[in-house]
Amino acid sequence: MSKEKAQRLDKVLANLGYGSRKEIKQLIRQGQITVNDVLAVRPEQHVQPEQDVLTVCGEVVRYRNTVYFMLHKPPGMISATEDTRWPVVTDLLSAEDSVFDVFPVGRLDKDTEGLLLLTNDGVLAHRLLSPKWKVDKRYRATVEGQVTEADVAAFAQGVVLDDGYKTQPSVLEIVTSGPVSEVLVTISEGKFHQVKRMFEAVGKTVTYLKRLTMGPLALDETLALGEYRELTDEEKQQLFAAVRLIGETSK
């Protein structure tokens, strides 16, 4: 580990949500912080957090530069970090996790629910959203109107939206067809309200929309609306592999 990666002890712990620098200093005075089983004595002590074993009040500190959270987004929330009118998805994070300054990767409409990735890894986020990598996103939708094989063919060719943009080919699967239809839709883009606008282009209205997958990442259905968890190591590696970030992204 190079010297450039050494950081002040109080800064590391404050950034991980263990308190303000003043509070960290007080914990050091109380003998509540150790570095490699040795009591810390100075808040400005330099540590290598990826190598050194730090404890606070007997708890081993889990150090991460980057974090990756899977959120089951509920309806009624904005996919943003702040908004003046509506609650935002980052409001759902615990105080411990909020310190990482994560942001949503892409957007789900306010009334759309389902899989939303939150991270502070800008490189991964950029690649997941870049048209270059064509990361598929799969949705379940309830549609007013009978979805037909003609609609399936239209989606496969790409449909022209209300602003004249022709979408990339997408996959439309009919689950049930009738006055109200249930479908699955897979797209590789992320235009504003895209799925809803695609159905509007074929004369139908989406009344319910839920994102199920983003690339290889699938929504953990054991998460209730509004709940989140960290990605497993396997899920992270699958995401990195999907956009060729193996070996490039922080642990």
Secondary structure, 3 states (H helix, E strand, C coil): CCHHHCEEHHHHHHHCCCCCHHHHHHHHHCCCEEECCEECCCCCCEECCCCCCEEECCEECCCCCCCEEEEEECCCCECCCCCCCCCEHHHHCCHHHHCCCCEECCCCCCCCEEEEEEECCHHHHHHHHCCCCCCCEEEEEEEECCCCHHHHHHHHHCCECCCCCECCCCEEEEEECCCEEEEEEEECCCCCCHHHHHHHHCCCEEEEEEEEEECCEECCCCCCCCCEEECCHHHHHHHHHHCCCCCCCCC
